[in-house]
Amino acid sequence: MSRKTTPVRTILENANKMLKRTDEFATAEFKVGIICMLEDVLHSTDNYKGFMFIDNDDSETGTLGYYSRQYFYSDTVRKTRSTNLDG
């Protein structure tokens, strides 16, 4: 059986896209799940380089704005080929 893998860059790009969402289904709970998964992948592959809030004025701990963030690319991830997530 062949083994399938997904590049860290693809996971990071998709997670950042999900964390930017503002639709009715993009709740704080939804974003917490994305963050937990992404941070585990980034830390376990030594690619964690931090994050920034999308809106610093809406980043109080525990709020939806706190979980609306974008993660930075490590040098290793930055050098990998990008994927087009929009189709």
N, CA, C and O atoms as a Maestro MAE file, in Angstrom:
{
 s_m_m2io_version
 :::
 2.0.0
}

f_m_ct {
 s_m_title
 :::
 protein
 m_atom[348] {
  # First column is atom index #
  i_m_mmod_type
  r_m_x_coord
  r_m_y_coord
  r_m_z_coord
  i_m_residue_number
  s_m_chain_name
  s_m_pdb_residue_name
  s_m_pdb_atom_name
  i_m_atomic_number
  :::
  1 25 0.856 -1.180 0.000 1 A "MET " " N  " 7
  2 3 0.000 0.000 0.000 1 A "MET " " CA " 6
  3 2 0.896 1.236 0.000 1 A "MET " " C  " 6
  4 15 1.845 1.328 0.778 1 A "MET " " O  " 8
  5 25 0.583 2.178 -0.878 2 A "SER " " N  " 7
  6 3 1.383 3.401 -0.941 2 A "SER " " CA " 6
  7 2 1.022 4.340 0.209 2 A "SER " " C  " 6
  8 15 -0.099 4.339 0.718 2 A "SER " " O  " 8
  9 25 2.000 5.126 0.590 3 A "ARG " " N  " 7
  10 3 1.813 6.091 1.671 3 A "ARG " " CA " 6
  11 2 1.566 7.462 1.057 3 A "ARG " " C  " 6
  12 15 2.297 7.882 0.160 3 A "ARG " " O  " 8
  13 25 0.564 8.145 1.522 4 A "LYS " " N  " 7
  14 3 0.235 9.488 1.043 4 A "LYS " " CA " 6
  15 2 0.643 10.507 2.090 4 A "LYS " " C  " 6
  16 15 0.382 10.316 3.278 4 A "LYS " " O  " 8
  17 25 1.276 11.576 1.667 5 A "THR " " N  " 7
  18 3 1.660 12.649 2.578 5 A "THR " " CA " 6
  19 2 1.213 13.981 1.995 5 A "THR " " C  " 6
  20 15 1.010 14.110 0.788 5 A "THR " " O  " 8
  21 25 1.066 14.951 2.858 6 A "THR " " N  " 7
  22 3 0.715 16.303 2.456 6 A "THR " " CA " 6
  23 2 1.817 17.233 2.916 6 A "THR " " C  " 6
  24 15 2.220 17.179 4.078 6 A "THR " " O  " 8
  25 25 2.315 18.087 2.032 7 A "PRO " " N  " 7
  26 3 3.366 19.029 2.446 7 A "PRO " " CA " 6
  27 2 2.880 19.973 3.551 7 A "PRO " " C  " 6
  28 15 1.721 20.386 3.568 7 A "PRO " " O  " 8
  29 25 3.777 20.298 4.456 8 A "VAL " " N  " 7
  30 3 3.458 21.221 5.547 8 A "VAL " " CA " 6
  31 2 2.951 22.542 4.978 8 A "VAL " " C  " 6
  32 15 2.036 23.145 5.538 8 A "VAL " " O  " 8
  33 25 3.529 22.994 3.881 9 A "ARG " " N  " 7
  34 3 3.089 24.258 3.288 9 A "ARG " " CA " 6
  35 2 1.613 24.212 2.897 9 A "ARG " " C  " 6
  36 15 0.891 25.188 3.098 9 A "ARG " " O  " 8
  37 25 1.162 23.100 2.347 10 A "THR " " N  " 7
  38 3 -0.243 22.958 1.960 10 A "THR " " CA " 6
  39 2 -1.142 23.031 3.191 10 A "THR " " C  " 6
  40 15 -2.185 23.683 3.164 10 A "THR " " O  " 8
  41 25 -0.737 22.364 4.262 11 A "ILE " " N  " 7
  42 3 -1.512 22.394 5.508 11 A "ILE " " CA " 6
  43 2 -1.557 23.816 6.059 11 A "ILE " " C  " 6
  44 15 -2.614 24.291 6.474 11 A "ILE " " O  " 8
  45 25 -0.410 24.493 6.065 12 A "LEU " " N  " 7
  46 3 -0.328 25.863 6.576 12 A "LEU " " CA " 6
  47 2 -1.189 26.818 5.756 12 A "LEU " " C  " 6
  48 15 -1.919 27.636 6.316 12 A "LEU " " O  " 8
  49 25 -1.107 26.717 4.436 13 A "GLU " " N  " 7
  50 3 -1.912 27.602 3.584 13 A "GLU " " CA " 6
  51 2 -3.399 27.367 3.788 13 A "GLU " " C  " 6
  52 15 -4.178 28.318 3.865 13 A "GLU " " O  " 8
  53 25 -3.794 26.105 3.877 14 A "ASN " " N  " 7
  54 3 -5.205 25.798 4.071 14 A "ASN " " CA " 6
  55 2 -5.683 26.274 5.441 14 A "ASN " " C  " 6
  56 15 -6.774 26.834 5.555 14 A "ASN " " O  " 8
  57 25 -4.879 26.056 6.480 15 A "ALA " " N  " 7
  58 3 -5.253 26.501 7.826 15 A "ALA " " CA " 6
  59 2 -5.374 28.026 7.878 15 A "ALA " " C  " 6
  60 15 -6.334 28.548 8.444 15 A "ALA " " O  " 8
  61 25 -4.413 28.741 7.294 16 A "ASN " " N  " 7
  62 3 -4.493 30.206 7.278 16 A "ASN " " CA " 6
  63 2 -5.750 30.679 6.559 16 A "ASN " " C  " 6
  64 15 -6.380 31.653 6.970 16 A "ASN " " O  " 8
  65 25 -6.107 29.990 5.492 17 A "LYS " " N  " 7
  66 3 -7.336 30.335 4.759 17 A "LYS " " CA " 6
  67 2 -8.562 30.138 5.658 17 A "LYS " " C  " 6
  68 15 -9.463 30.976 5.668 17 A "LYS " " O  " 8
  69 25 -8.598 29.038 6.406 18 A "MET " " N  " 7
  70 3 -9.725 28.756 7.300 18 A "MET " " CA " 6
  71 2 -9.790 29.759 8.455 18 A "MET " " C  " 6
  72 15 -10.879 30.151 8.876 18 A "MET " " O  " 8
  73 25 -8.635 30.169 8.964 19 A "LEU " " N  " 7
  74 3 -8.603 31.107 10.090 19 A "LEU " " CA " 6
  75 2 -9.011 32.520 9.683 19 A "LEU " " C  " 6
  76 15 -9.360 33.329 10.543 19 A "LEU " " O  " 8
  77 25 -8.973 32.832 8.387 20 A "LYS " " N  " 7
  78 3 -9.422 34.142 7.884 20 A "LYS " " CA " 6
  79 2 -10.932 34.205 7.711 20 A "LYS " " C  " 6
  80 15 -11.500 35.291 7.600 20 A "LYS " " O  " 8
  81 25 -11.576 33.063 7.689 21 A "ARG " " N  " 7
  82 3 -13.011 33.020 7.398 21 A "ARG " " CA " 6
  83 2 -13.821 33.852 8.388 21 A "ARG " " C  " 6
  84 15 -13.490 33.947 9.570 21 A "ARG " " O  " 8
  85 25 -14.885 34.447 7.872 22 A "THR " " N  " 7
  86 3 -15.772 35.250 8.718 22 A "THR " " CA " 6
  87 2 -17.234 34.825 8.582 22 A "THR " " C  " 6
  88 15 -18.126 35.501 9.094 22 A "THR " " O  " 8
  89 25 -17.483 33.710 7.895 23 A "ASP " " N  " 7
  90 3 -18.862 33.255 7.712 23 A "ASP " " CA " 6
  91 2 -19.427 32.712 9.023 23 A "ASP " " C  " 6
  92 15 -18.706 32.595 10.014 23 A "ASP " " O  " 8
  93 25 -20.694 32.387 9.025 24 A "GLU " " N  " 7
  94 3 -21.389 31.967 10.235 24 A "GLU " " CA " 6
  95 2 -20.859 30.666 10.834 24 A "GLU " " C  " 6
  96 15 -21.066 30.405 12.019 24 A "GLU " " O  " 8
  97 25 -20.184 29.856 10.038 25 A "PHE " " N  " 7
  98 3 -19.661 28.579 10.516 25 A "PHE " " CA " 6
  99 2 -18.238 28.687 11.059 25 A "PHE " " C  " 6
  100 15 -17.732 27.737 11.656 25 A "PHE " " O  " 8
  101 25 -17.601 29.810 10.861 26 A "ALA " " N  " 7
  102 3 -16.231 30.036 11.329 26 A "ALA " " CA " 6
  103 2 -16.262 30.556 12.763 26 A "ALA " " C  " 6
  104 15 -15.900 31.702 13.031 26 A "ALA " " O  " 8
  105 25 -16.693 29.708 13.664 27 A "THR " " N  " 7
  106 3 -16.825 30.070 15.080 27 A "THR " " CA " 6
  107 2 -15.472 29.982 15.778 27 A "THR " " C  " 6
  108 15 -14.499 29.478 15.217 27 A "THR " " O  " 8
  109 25 -15.430 30.473 16.992 28 A "ALA " " N  " 7
  110 3 -14.206 30.364 17.788 28 A "ALA " " CA " 6
  111 2 -13.839 28.895 17.982 28 A "ALA " " C  " 6
  112 15 -12.663 28.539 17.909 28 A "ALA " " O  " 8
  113 25 -14.820 28.048 18.225 29 A "GLU " " N  " 7
  114 3 -14.556 26.623 18.423 29 A "GLU " " CA " 6
  115 2 -13.957 25.990 17.169 29 A "GLU " " C  " 6
  116 15 -13.031 25.185 17.259 29 A "GLU " " O  " 8
  117 25 -14.483 26.351 16.008 30 A "PHE " " N  " 7
  118 3 -13.957 25.864 14.736 30 A "PHE " " CA " 6
  119 2 -12.495 26.272 14.590 30 A "PHE " " C  " 6
  120 15 -11.649 25.458 14.221 30 A "PHE " " O  " 8
  121 25 -12.205 27.532 14.881 31 A "LYS " " N  " 7
  122 3 -10.845 28.046 14.718 31 A "LYS " " CA " 6
  123 2 -9.883 27.443 15.733 31 A "LYS " " C  " 6
  124 15 -8.712 27.231 15.418 31 A "LYS " " O  " 8
  125 25 -10.351 27.165 16.941 32 A "VAL " " N  " 7
  126 3 -9.504 26.519 17.946 32 A "VAL " " CA " 6
  127 2 -9.049 25.153 17.427 32 A "VAL " " C  " 6
  128 15 -7.888 24.783 17.597 32 A "VAL " " O  " 8
  129 25 -9.948 24.411 16.802 33 A "GLY " " N  " 7
  130 3 -9.592 23.110 16.243 33 A "GLY " " CA " 6
  131 2 -8.528 23.232 15.167 33 A "GLY " " C  " 6
  132 15 -7.586 22.440 15.135 33 A "GLY " " O  " 8
  133 25 -8.665 24.210 14.290 34 A "ILE " " N  " 7
  134 3 -7.677 24.450 13.235 34 A "ILE " " CA " 6
  135 2 -6.332 24.803 13.871 34 A "ILE " " C  " 6
  136 15 -5.295 24.278 13.464 34 A "ILE " " O  " 8
  137 25 -6.347 25.678 14.853 35 A "ILE " " N  " 7
  138 3 -5.119 26.114 15.519 35 A "ILE " " CA " 6
  139 2 -4.416 24.947 16.200 35 A "ILE " " C  " 6
  140 15 -3.202 24.792 16.061 35 A "ILE " " O  " 8
  141 25 -5.156 24.129 16.929 36 A "CYS " " N  " 7
  142 3 -4.546 22.982 17.621 36 A "CYS " " CA " 6
  143 2 -3.883 22.039 16.632 36 A "CYS " " C  " 6
  144 15 -2.754 21.601 16.855 36 A "CYS " " O  " 8
  145 25 -4.566 21.723 15.546 37 A "MET " " N  " 7
  146 3 -4.018 20.833 14.537 37 A "MET " " CA " 6
  147 2 -2.783 21.448 13.895 37 A "MET " " C  " 6
  148 15 -1.753 20.787 13.769 37 A "MET " " O  " 8
  149 25 -2.880 22.704 13.492 38 A "LEU " " N  " 7
  150 3 -1.777 23.362 12.806 38 A "LEU " " CA " 6
  151 2 -0.553 23.500 13.698 38 A "LEU " " C  " 6
  152 15 0.562 23.207 13.266 38 A "LEU " " O  " 8
  153 25 -0.745 23.940 14.929 39 A "GLU " " N  " 7
  154 3 0.403 24.108 15.817 39 A "GLU " " CA " 6
  155 2 1.093 22.778 16.094 39 A "GLU " " C  " 6
  156 15 2.317 22.737 16.216 39 A "GLU " " O  " 8
  157 25 0.332 21.691 16.196 40 A "ASP " " N  " 7
  158 3 0.940 20.378 16.381 40 A "ASP " " CA " 6
  159 2 1.804 20.012 15.175 40 A "ASP " " C  " 6
  160 15 2.930 19.542 15.337 40 A "ASP " " O  " 8
  161 25 1.282 20.224 13.973 41 A "VAL " " N  " 7
  162 3 2.047 19.932 12.754 41 A "VAL " " CA " 6
  163 2 3.303 20.803 12.695 41 A "VAL " " C  " 6
  164 15 4.396 20.298 12.443 41 A "VAL " " O  " 8
  165 25 3.151 22.096 12.924 42 A "LEU " " N  " 7
  166 3 4.296 23.007 12.825 42 A "LEU " " CA " 6
  167 2 5.365 22.703 13.874 42 A "LEU " " C  " 6
  168 15 6.556 22.704 13.560 42 A "LEU " " O  " 8
  169 25 4.958 22.446 15.104 43 A "HIS " " N  " 7
  170 3 5.940 22.144 16.154 43 A "HIS " " CA " 6
  171 2 6.625 20.798 15.898 43 A "HIS " " C  " 6
  172 15 7.840 20.681 16.055 43 A "HIS " " O  " 8
  173 25 5.855 19.790 15.508 44 A "SER " " N  " 7
  174 3 6.445 18.457 15.334 44 A "SER " " CA " 6
  175 2 7.360 18.373 14.123 44 A "SER " " C  " 6
  176 15 8.182 17.461 14.033 44 A "SER " " O  " 8
  177 25 7.230 19.314 13.186 45 A "THR " " N  " 7
  178 3 8.116 19.336 12.014 45 A "THR " " CA " 6
  179 2 9.158 20.446 12.123 45 A "THR " " C  " 6
  180 15 9.871 20.722 11.159 45 A "THR " " O  " 8
  181 25 9.250 21.078 13.277 46 A "ASP " " N  " 7
  182 3 10.195 22.168 13.527 46 A "ASP " " CA " 6
  183 2 10.008 23.324 12.538 46 A "ASP " " C  " 6
  184 15 10.979 23.885 12.031 46 A "ASP " " O  " 8
  185 25 8.754 23.666 12.275 47 A "ASN " " N  " 7
  186 3 8.427 24.745 11.349 47 A "ASN " " CA " 6
  187 2 7.619 25.864 11.992 47 A "ASN " " C  " 6
  188 15 7.116 26.732 11.279 47 A "ASN " " O  " 8
  189 25 7.477 25.873 13.326 48 A "TYR " " N  " 7
  190 3 6.699 26.914 13.985 48 A "TYR " " CA " 6
  191 2 7.506 28.208 14.038 48 A "TYR " " C  " 6
  192 15 8.620 28.227 14.561 48 A "TYR " " O  " 8
  193 25 6.946 29.286 13.499 49 A "LYS " " N  " 7
  194 3 7.610 30.599 13.508 49 A "LYS " " CA " 6
  195 2 6.691 31.695 14.033 49 A "LYS " " C  " 6
  196 15 6.956 32.878 13.819 49 A "LYS " " O  " 8
  197 25 5.621 31.318 14.713 50 A "GLY " " N  " 7
  198 3 4.740 32.302 15.313 50 A "GLY " " CA " 6
  199 2 3.551 32.665 14.446 50 A "GLY " " C  " 6
  200 15 3.340 32.103 13.370 50 A "GLY " " O  " 8
  201 25 2.774 33.627 14.947 51 A "PHE " " N  " 7
  202 3 1.571 34.065 14.245 51 A "PHE " " CA " 6
  203 2 1.336 35.537 14.508 51 A "PHE " " C  " 6
  204 15 1.997 36.154 15.343 51 A "PHE " " O  " 8
  205 25 0.376 36.089 13.774 52 A "MET " " N  " 7
  206 3 -0.074 37.460 14.019 52 A "MET " " CA " 6
  207 2 -1.595 37.458 14.007 52 A "MET " " C  " 6
  208 15 -2.225 36.662 13.312 52 A "MET " " O  " 8
  209 25 -2.172 38.363 14.787 53 A "PHE " " N  " 7
  210 3 -3.621 38.515 14.757 53 A "PHE " " CA " 6
  211 2 -4.010 39.230 13.479 53 A "PHE " " C  " 6
  212 15 -3.282 40.106 13.013 53 A "PHE " " O  " 8
  213 25 -5.135 38.873 12.911 54 A "ILE " " N  " 7
  214 3 -5.614 39.545 11.706 54 A "ILE " " CA " 6
  215 2 -5.998 40.973 12.046 54 A "ILE " " C  " 6
  216 15 -5.805 41.879 11.236 54 A "ILE " " O  " 8
  217 25 -6.545 41.182 13.247 55 A "ASP " " N  " 7
  218 3 -6.916 42.522 13.698 55 A "ASP " " CA " 6
  219 2 -6.448 42.679 15.145 55 A "ASP " " C  " 6
  220 15 -7.063 42.132 16.060 55 A "ASP " " O  " 8
  221 25 -5.374 43.415 15.350 56 A "ASN " " N  " 7
  222 3 -4.843 43.602 16.699 56 A "ASN " " CA " 6
  223 2 -5.838 44.252 17.652 56 A "ASN " " C  " 6
  224 15 -5.766 44.043 18.864 56 A "ASN " " O  " 8
  225 25 -6.772 45.042 17.110 57 A "ASP " " N  " 7
  226 3 -7.766 45.709 17.948 57 A "ASP " " CA " 6
  227 2 -8.882 44.753 18.381 57 A "ASP " " C  " 6
  228 15 -9.698 45.098 19.237 57 A "ASP " " O  " 8
  229 25 -8.918 43.561 17.796 58 A "ASP " " N  " 7
  230 3 -9.919 42.546 18.143 58 A "ASP " " CA " 6
  231 2 -9.190 41.245 18.464 58 A "ASP " " C  " 6
  232 15 -9.341 40.250 17.757 58 A "ASP " " O  " 8
  233 25 -8.397 41.261 19.538 59 A "SER " " N  " 7
  234 3 -7.591 40.080 19.859 59 A "SER " " CA " 6
  235 2 -7.598 39.739 21.345 59 A "SER " " C  " 6
  236 15 -6.649 39.147 21.860 59 A "SER " " O  " 8
  237 25 -8.674 40.116 22.027 60 A "GLU " " N  " 7
  238 3 -8.778 39.791 23.447 60 A "GLU " " CA " 6
  239 2 -8.868 38.277 23.615 60 A "GLU " " C  " 6
  240 15 -9.601 37.607 22.886 60 A "GLU " " O  " 8
  241 25 -8.128 37.750 24.567 61 A "THR " " N  " 7
  242 3 -8.058 36.308 24.792 61 A "THR " " CA " 6
  243 2 -9.444 35.683 24.883 61 A "THR " " C  " 6
  244 15 -10.307 36.157 25.622 61 A "THR " " O  " 8
  245 25 -9.642 34.608 24.120 62 A "GLY " " N  " 7
  246 3 -10.894 33.866 24.161 62 A "GLY " " CA " 6
  247 2 -11.964 34.332 23.200 62 A "GLY " " C  " 6
  248 15 -12.984 33.660 23.044 62 A "GLY " " O  " 8
  249 25 -11.758 35.466 22.551 63 A "THR " " N  " 7
  250 3 -12.764 35.974 21.615 63 A "THR " " CA " 6
  251 2 -12.522 35.395 20.215 63 A "THR " " C  " 6
  252 15 -11.471 34.813 19.949 63 A "THR " " O  " 8
  253 25 -13.494 35.560 19.336 64 A "LEU " " N  " 7
  254 3 -13.335 35.117 17.959 64 A "LEU " " CA " 6
  255 2 -12.132 35.804 17.312 64 A "LEU " " C  " 6
  256 15 -11.390 35.176 16.556 64 A "LEU " " O  " 8
  257 25 -11.941 37.073 17.604 65 A "GLY " " N  " 7
  258 3 -10.800 37.806 17.063 65 A "GLY " " CA " 6
  259 2 -9.465 37.248 17.522 65 A "GLY " " C  " 6
  260 15 -8.480 37.317 16.787 65 A "GLY " " O  " 8
  261 25 -9.419 36.699 18.720 66 A "TYR " " N  " 7
  262 3 -8.197 36.086 19.242 66 A "TYR " " CA " 6
  263 2 -7.791 34.875 18.402 66 A "TYR " " C  " 6
  264 15 -6.604 34.604 18.222 66 A "TYR " " O  " 8
  265 25 -8.776 34.161 17.897 67 A "TYR " " N  " 7
  266 3 -8.505 32.965 17.098 67 A "TYR " " CA " 6
  267 2 -8.439 33.259 15.605 67 A "TYR " " C  " 6
  268 15 -8.163 32.361 14.809 67 A "TYR " " O  " 8
  269 25 -8.684 34.488 15.223 68 A "SER " " N  " 7
  270 3 -8.555 34.900 13.825 68 A "SER " " CA " 6
  271 2 -7.130 35.390 13.642 68 A "SER " " C  " 6
  272 15 -6.802 36.528 13.976 68 A "SER " " O  " 8
  273 25 -6.296 34.523 13.114 69 A "ARG " " N  " 7
  274 3 -4.863 34.797 13.052 69 A "ARG " " CA " 6
  275 2 -4.265 34.161 11.809 69 A "ARG " " C  " 6
  276 15 -4.910 33.368 11.122 69 A "ARG " " O  " 8
  277 25 -3.046 34.517 11.540 70 A "GLN " " N  " 7
  278 3 -2.306 33.955 10.416 70 A "GLN " " CA " 6
  279 2 -0.944 33.500 10.924 70 A "GLN " " C  " 6
  280 15 -0.272 34.225 11.657 70 A "GLN " " O  " 8
  281 25 -0.549 32.313 10.536 71 A "TYR " " N  " 7
  282 3 0.729 31.753 10.957 71 A "TYR " " CA " 6
  283 2 1.808 32.061 9.927 71 A "TYR " " C  " 6
  284 15 1.545 32.109 8.726 71 A "TYR " " O  " 8
  285 25 3.020 32.267 10.417 72 A "PHE " " N  " 7
  286 3 4.147 32.604 9.554 72 A "PHE " " CA " 6
  287 2 4.791 31.352 8.964 72 A "PHE " " C  " 6
  288 15 4.723 30.265 9.538 72 A "PHE " " O  " 8
  289 25 5.413 31.534 7.808 73 A "TYR " " N  " 7
  290 3 6.141 30.463 7.135 73 A "TYR " " CA " 6
  291 2 7.563 30.386 7.678 73 A "TYR " " C  " 6
  292 15 8.227 31.413 7.820 73 A "TYR " " O  " 8
  293 25 8.035 29.178 7.984 74 A "SER " " N  " 7
  294 3 9.445 28.997 8.316 74 A "SER " " CA " 6
  295 2 10.242 29.102 7.018 74 A "SER " " C  " 6
  296 15 9.663 29.043 5.934 74 A "SER " " O  " 8
  297 25 11.542 29.253 7.112 75 A "ASP " " N  " 7
  298 3 12.375 29.310 5.909 75 A "ASP " " CA " 6
  299 2 12.222 28.033 5.089 75 A "ASP " " C  " 6
  300 15 12.163 28.090 3.861 75 A "ASP " " O  " 8
  301 25 12.157 26.891 5.751 76 A "THR " " N  " 7
  302 3 12.003 25.612 5.054 76 A "THR " " CA " 6
  303 2 10.687 25.559 4.294 76 A "THR " " C  " 6
  304 15 10.660 25.166 3.128 76 A "THR " " O  " 8
  305 25 9.599 25.948 4.940 77 A "VAL " " N  " 7
  306 3 8.284 25.918 4.304 77 A "VAL " " CA " 6
  307 2 8.224 26.931 3.168 77 A "VAL " " C  " 6
  308 15 7.644 26.655 2.118 77 A "VAL " " O  " 8
  309 25 8.817 28.095 3.372 78 A "ARG " " N  " 7
  310 3 8.799 29.141 2.357 78 A "ARG " " CA " 6
  311 2 9.457 28.663 1.059 78 A "ARG " " C  " 6
  312 15 9.042 29.069 -0.027 78 A "ARG " " O  " 8
  313 25 10.465 27.817 1.158 79 A "LYS " " N  " 7
  314 3 11.209 27.345 -0.011 79 A "LYS " " CA " 6
  315 2 10.487 26.253 -0.788 79 A "LYS " " C  " 6
  316 15 10.868 25.949 -1.918 79 A "LYS " " O  " 8
  317 25 9.440 25.652 -0.196 80 A "THR " " N  " 7
  318 3 8.709 24.592 -0.881 80 A "THR " " CA " 6
  319 2 7.730 25.182 -1.879 80 A "THR " " C  " 6
  320 15 7.345 26.347 -1.774 80 A "THR " " O  " 8
  321 25 7.339 24.387 -2.828 81 A "ARG " " N  " 7
  322 3 6.426 24.821 -3.885 81 A "ARG " " CA " 6
  323 2 5.054 25.140 -3.305 81 A "ARG " " C  " 6
  324 15 4.530 24.382 -2.488 81 A "ARG " " O  " 8
  325 25 4.482 26.241 -3.719 82 A "SER " " N  " 7
  326 3 3.152 26.652 -3.278 82 A "SER " " CA " 6
  327 2 2.085 25.895 -4.047 82 A "SER " " C  " 6
  328 15 2.309 25.465 -5.178 82 A "SER " " O  " 8
  329 25 0.918 25.735 -3.425 83 A "THR " " N  " 7
  330 3 -0.220 25.127 -4.099 83 A "THR " " CA " 6
  331 2 -1.287 26.194 -4.255 83 A "THR " " C  " 6
  332 15 -1.352 27.141 -3.472 83 A "THR " " O  " 8
  333 25 -2.107 26.036 -5.254 84 A "ASN " " N  " 7
  334 3 -3.208 26.961 -5.482 84 A "ASN " " CA " 6
  335 2 -4.451 26.417 -4.797 84 A "ASN " " C  " 6
  336 15 -5.032 25.442 -5.276 84 A "ASN " " O  " 8
  337 25 -4.875 27.014 -3.696 85 A "LEU " " N  " 7
  338 3 -6.003 26.517 -2.945 85 A "LEU " " CA " 6
  339 2 -7.344 27.006 -3.493 85 A "LEU " " C  " 6
  340 15 -8.395 26.537 -3.056 85 A "LEU " " O  " 8
  341 25 -7.319 27.913 -4.414 86 A "ASP " " N  " 7
  342 3 -8.561 28.454 -4.951 86 A "ASP " " CA " 6
  343 2 -9.012 27.734 -6.205 86 A "ASP " " C  " 6
  344 15 -9.984 28.156 -6.831 86 A "ASP " " O  " 8
  345 25 -8.351 26.677 -6.587 87 A "GLY " " N  " 7
  346 3 -8.803 25.902 -7.740 87 A "GLY " " CA " 6
  347 2 -7.880 25.922 -8.834 87 A "GLY " " C  " 6
  348 15 -8.137 25.309 -9.870 87 A "GLY " " O  " 8
  :::
 }
 m_bond[347] {
  # First column is bond index #
  i_m_from
  i_m_to
  i_m_order
  :::
  1 1 2 1
  2 2 3 1
  3 3 4 2
  4 3 5 1
  5 5 6 1
  6 6 7 1
  7 7 8 2
  8 7 9 1
  9 9 10 1
  10 10 11 1
  11 11 12 2
  12 11 13 1
  13 13 14 1
  14 14 15 1
  15 15 16 2
  16 15 17 1
  17 17 18 1
  18 18 19 1
  19 19 20 2
  20 19 21 1
  21 21 22 1
  22 22 23 1
  23 23 24 2
  24 23 25 1
  25 25 26 1
  26 26 27 1
  27 27 28 2
  28 27 29 1
  29 29 30 1
  30 30 31 1
  31 31 32 2
  32 31 33 1
  33 33 34 1
  34 34 35 1
  35 35 36 2
  36 35 37 1
  37 37 38 1
  38 38 39 1
  39 39 40 2
  40 39 41 1
  41 41 42 1
  42 42 43 1
  43 43 44 2
  44 43 45 1
  45 45 46 1
  46 46 47 1
  47 47 48 2
  48 47 49 1
  49 49 50 1
  50 50 51 1
  51 51 52 2
  52 51 53 1
  53 53 54 1
  54 54 55 1
  55 55 56 2
  56 55 57 1
  57 57 58 1
  58 58 59 1
  59 59 60 2
  60 59 61 1
  61 61 62 1
  62 62 63 1
  63 63 64 2
  64 63 65 1
  65 65 66 1
  66 66 67 1
  67 67 68 2
  68 67 69 1
  69 69 70 1
  70 70 71 1
  71 71 72 2
  72 71 73 1
  73 73 74 1
  74 74 75 1
  75 75 76 2
  76 75 77 1
  77 77 78 1
  78 78 79 1
  79 79 80 2
  80 79 81 1
  81 81 82 1
  82 82 83 1
  83 83 84 2
  84 83 85 1
  85 85 86 1
  86 86 87 1
  87 87 88 2
  88 87 89 1
  89 89 90 1
  90 90 91 1
  91 91 92 2
  92 91 93 1
  93 93 94 1
  94 94 95 1
  95 95 96 2
  96 95 97 1
  97 97 98 1
  98 98 99 1
  99 99 100 2
  100 99 101 1
  101 101 102 1
  102 102 103 1
  103 103 104 2
  104 103 105 1
  105 105 106 1
  106 106 107 1
  107 107 108 2
  108 107 109 1
  109 109 110 1
  110 110 111 1
  111 111 112 2
  112 111 113 1
  113 113 114 1
  114 114 115 1
  115 115 116 2
  116 115 117 1
  117 117 118 1
  118 118 119 1
  119 119 120 2
  120 119 121 1
  121 121 122 1
  122 122 123 1
  123 123 124 2
  124 123 125 1
  125 125 126 1
  126 126 127 1
  127 127 128 2
  128 127 129 1
  129 129 130 1
  130 130 131 1
  131 131 132 2
  132 131 133 1
  133 133 134 1
  134 134 135 1
  135 135 136 2
  136 135 137 1
  137 137 138 1
  138 138 139 1
  139 139 140 2
  140 139 141 1
  141 141 142 1
  142 142 143 1
  143 143 144 2
  144 143 145 1
  145 145 146 1
  146 146 147 1
  147 147 148 2
  148 147 149 1
  149 149 150 1
  150 150 151 1
  151 151 152 2
  152 151 153 1
  153 153 154 1
  154 154 155 1
  155 155 156 2
  156 155 157 1
  157 157 158 1
  158 158 159 1
  159 159 160 2
  160 159 161 1
  161 161 162 1
  162 162 163 1
  163 163 164 2
  164 163 165 1
  165 165 166 1
  166 166 167 1
  167 167 168 2
  168 167 169 1
  169 169 170 1
  170 170 171 1
  171 171 172 2
  172 171 173 1
  173 173 174 1
  174 174 175 1
  175 175 176 2
  176 175 177 1
  177 177 178 1
  178 178 179 1
  179 179 180 2
  180 179 181 1
  181 181 182 1
  182 182 183 1
  183 183 184 2
  184 183 185 1
  185 185 186 1
  186 186 187 1
  187 187 188 2
  188 187 189 1
  189 189 190 1
  190 190 191 1
  191 191 192 2
  192 191 193 1
  193 193 194 1
  194 194 195 1
  195 195 196 2
  196 195 197 1
  197 197 198 1
  198 198 199 1
  199 199 200 2
  200 199 201 1
  201 201 202 1
  202 202 203 1
  203 203 204 2
  204 203 205 1
  205 205 206 1
  206 206 207 1
  207 207 208 2
  208 207 209 1
  209 209 210 1
  210 210 211 1
  211 211 212 2
  212 211 213 1
  213 213 214 1
  214 214 215 1
  215 215 216 2
  216 215 217 1
  217 217 218 1
  218 218 219 1
  219 219 220 2
  220 219 221 1
  221 221 222 1
  222 222 223 1
  223 223 224 2
  224 223 225 1
  225 225 226 1
  226 226 227 1
  227 227 228 2
  228 227 229 1
  229 229 230 1
  230 230 231 1
  231 231 232 2
  232 231 233 1
  233 233 234 1
  234 234 235 1
  235 235 236 2
  236 235 237 1
  237 237 238 1
  238 238 239 1
  239 239 240 2
  240 239 241 1
  241 241 242 1
  242 242 243 1
  243 243 244 2
  244 243 245 1
  245 245 246 1
  246 246 247 1
  247 247 248 2
  248 247 249 1
  249 249 250 1
  250 250 251 1
  251 251 252 2
  252 251 253 1
  253 253 254 1
  254 254 255 1
  255 255 256 2
  256 255 257 1
  257 257 258 1
  258 258 259 1
  259 259 260 2
  260 259 261 1
  261 261 262 1
  262 262 263 1
  263 263 264 2
  264 263 265 1
  265 265 266 1
  266 266 267 1
  267 267 268 2
  268 267 269 1
  269 269 270 1
  270 270 271 1
  271 271 272 2
  272 271 273 1
  273 273 274 1
  274 274 275 1
  275 275 276 2
  276 275 277 1
  277 277 278 1
  278 278 279 1
  279 279 280 2
  280 279 281 1
  281 281 282 1
  282 282 283 1
  283 283 284 2
  284 283 285 1
  285 285 286 1
  286 286 287 1
  287 287 288 2
  288 287 289 1
  289 289 290 1
  290 290 291 1
  291 291 292 2
  292 291 293 1
  293 293 294 1
  294 294 295 1
  295 295 296 2
  296 295 297 1
  297 297 298 1
  298 298 299 1
  299 299 300 2
  300 299 301 1
  301 301 302 1
  302 302 303 1
  303 303 304 2
  304 303 305 1
  305 305 306 1
  306 306 307 1
  307 307 308 2
  308 307 309 1
  309 309 310 1
  310 310 311 1
  311 311 312 2
  312 311 313 1
  313 313 314 1
  314 314 315 1
  315 315 316 2
  316 315 317 1
  317 317 318 1
  318 318 319 1
  319 319 320 2
  320 319 321 1
  321 321 322 1
  322 322 323 1
  323 323 324 2
  324 323 325 1
  325 325 326 1
  326 326 327 1
  327 327 328 2
  328 327 329 1
  329 329 330 1
  330 330 331 1
  331 331 332 2
  332 331 333 1
  333 333 334 1
  334 334 335 1
  335 335 336 2
  336 335 337 1
  337 337 338 1
  338 338 339 1
  339 339 340 2
  340 339 341 1
  341 341 342 1
  342 342 343 1
  343 343 344 2
  344 343 345 1
  345 345 346 1
  346 346 347 1
  347 347 348 2
  :::
 }
}
